[in-house]
Each structure stands twice: as C-alpha cells, then as structure tokens.
Amino acid sequence: MSATVAPQAGAARLARRIQNVLDALIGAILTIITISLIYQIFGRYVVGRAPSWTEEVARMLIVWLTMLGAAACLRGGSHIAVTVLVNALPAGPRKLVLWLRDFAILMAVAVLSWAGLRYAMLNATQDSAALEVPMFWAYLSLCVGPALIALQLCLSRIGGEEPTVDPLEW
C-alpha cells in the first residue's frame, strides 16, 4: 500500500466510524425524547400532574439532536444547498468553488465552536431548573456540533470523498 493511500483509507474509515456513532447517538436521543414526551403526556392527562423534568430533558436533547444531526448530515450532502451555479460550472472551476465552500464552512464552524465553548463556560455555574444539572452540558452542544462538522469535513476530504453536489438532471 502506498504512503498516500494509507492516510486516505484511514481518514475515510474514521469518518465512517464517526458517522456510525453519530447515527447511533441520534437514534438514542430521538428515543429518549419520545419516551420523555410520552411520559409527560401520560402524567398530564392520565395522572393529572406532569413531571417537571420531562420537558427540560426533551428541550436539552433537541438542542443536542440539532447539533449532532448537522454533523451527521454533512457527509451525505443532506444540508440544504443552492447548487445552480456549481452544477453549471465545468469540472475545474467547480472543484475550486467546492474547495472555497469547504473553507468557508470550516471558518464558520470554527467561529461557532469557539463561541459555543465560551457560552458554555459562561453558563457553567447556572443549574437547570428541574434537573439541577449545570447548564454547561446543554450549551456544550453549541461547541461540539460545529467541531464535529469540521472534523467530518476534513476527514471526508482527506479520505478522498468528493464534496457532495446535488446531481441536477435536465
């Protein structure tokens, strides 16, 4: 195996593993949110008293679901995109535009991750109302999600995966 193939294969393999872990986490989070909300509905309409923690658990997990879901969608090209310009370009300029797009994504998620970590640290001493856990854990998703987007993007490109572009058939 040549020296250039080994890092590419390793990066692609790691990106797939991260994708599988993200998919499993997202599935678990969706399950917990569903059970929590069903329990809240049961408590409210059957027992007559809804537990206060269920809504807070669902709210915190929806934030994590959104941030992890954004990272999970990156490799498959599931993010909303306007691809009219990119699809109209020849191969050379298209590659340049996609590299510029990737660079812009990396810069944006770097800023988001840094700001998310600062926000989590700022709120680390505040406890949630019902669960009484530090809000740091809820706000940490604002750092972790963008960092995972950057990691997945870099690993995908190092692994030789082409940037996804919506195939437009006329």
N, C-alpha and C positions, 0 to 999 in steps of 0.2 A: 504494500500500500504506500503510495507516495506521501510526502510530507504535507502536501496541500489537501489531500483527500481526508486524512485522519482528523484534522480540526473541523473540517466541514461536516463530516459524518457525526462527530461528537456533538457539535453545536446543534445539528438537526435533531439528534436523538434527545438531547437535553430539552430542546424546545418542545418536542412531543411529550416528554415526561411532565414538564410543567403544565402543558395543555391538559393532560390527563388528570393531574392533581387539581387544576382549576375546575375542570368539569365535575369532578367528584365533590369538591367543596361547594360549588354552586348547587349541585343536586341536594346536598345535605342542608344547605341554607334554605333552599326552597321548601324542603320537607319540614324543617323546624318552624319556618314562618307559617306554613299551612297548619300544622298541629297547634301552634300557639294561637292563631286566629280562630280556629275551630273551637278550641278550649275557651277562648274569650266569649264567643257567641253562645256556647253551651252555658257558661257561667252567667251571662247576662239574661238569657231568655228562659233557661230551664231552672237554674238555681236562684236567679233573681239578684245575683251580685257578681259582677265581673271582676276577676283578679286584675290588680293594677299592673302587674309585671308583664302581662302578655302583650299589651300594646307597645310597651317600651322595647321588649325583645324584638318584636316584628319591625319596629322603626329602625333600630340599630342594625338589624340584619339586612334590611332593604338597602341601607347605605353600603354595607359590605358587598351585597349582591351586585349592586350597580358598579362598584369599582372593580371587583374581580371579573364581572361579566364584560366590562370594557376590555380588559386584558385578554380574556378568552376569545373575544370576537376578532381580535386583531389578525391572528394568523389565517383565519378563514376568509378574510375580506368581508366580514359581516357588518362593518360600520357603514353608515350612510355616506355616500360619496357622489359627487357630480363628476362623471367621467367623460363628458362630451369632448373636452379639449384633449385629454390624454388618449382617448380612442382614435382621435383624428390625426395624431402625430405619427410620423414614421418611427421605426424602431430606435434609432439613435437618440433623437430628441426626447422620445418617450422615456427612455431609460434615465436621461438626465432629469427630466421633470419628476420622475418617481423617486430618484435619489434626493432631490430638493424637498419633495414631500416628506420623505423619511426624516431628513434633517430637521425640518420644521416640527414634525411630530416629536422628535427627541428633545428639541429645545422647549417645546410647550410642556411636555410631561416632566422635564427636569424642574421647571419653574413650579408646576403643580405639586410635585413630590416634595420639594423644599418647603413650599408654603404650607402644605398639608402637615408636614412634620412640625413646623413652627406652631401651627394652630393646635395640634395635638399636645404639644408641650405646654402651650399657654393654658390649656384646659385640663391639664393633668391633675390638678388639685380639686377640681369640681367632681362631685359624685352624681350619678344619675338619681332621679327621684325615687323610682320604685325598686330598682335592683341594688342601688347604692354601690355600684362599681365605678371606678374612675372613668370619666368621660374620655380620657386618653385613648381607651380601647376602641371607642366608637369613631373618634376622629382620626385614629391611626390609618383607617381605610383610605383617607384622603392622601396619604403618603404612599401606602403600599400599592394601591391600584395603578397610579401612574408609573411607579418604579417597575411594576410587572409588565406594563405596556412597553417601556423602554427595553427591558430585558428580552421580552419576546421578539420585539422588532429586531434587535441586534442579533440574537441567536438565529432568527429566521434568515437574515441576510448573510450572516457568516456561514450558515448551513447551506447556502446556495439556493434557498427558496426565492422564487421570483416574487416581487411585490404583486399583490393581487389587484387586478383591474377588472371591472365589470365587463365581461365579453359582450359586445354590442353587435348583434347580427342584424343586418338590414335586409 
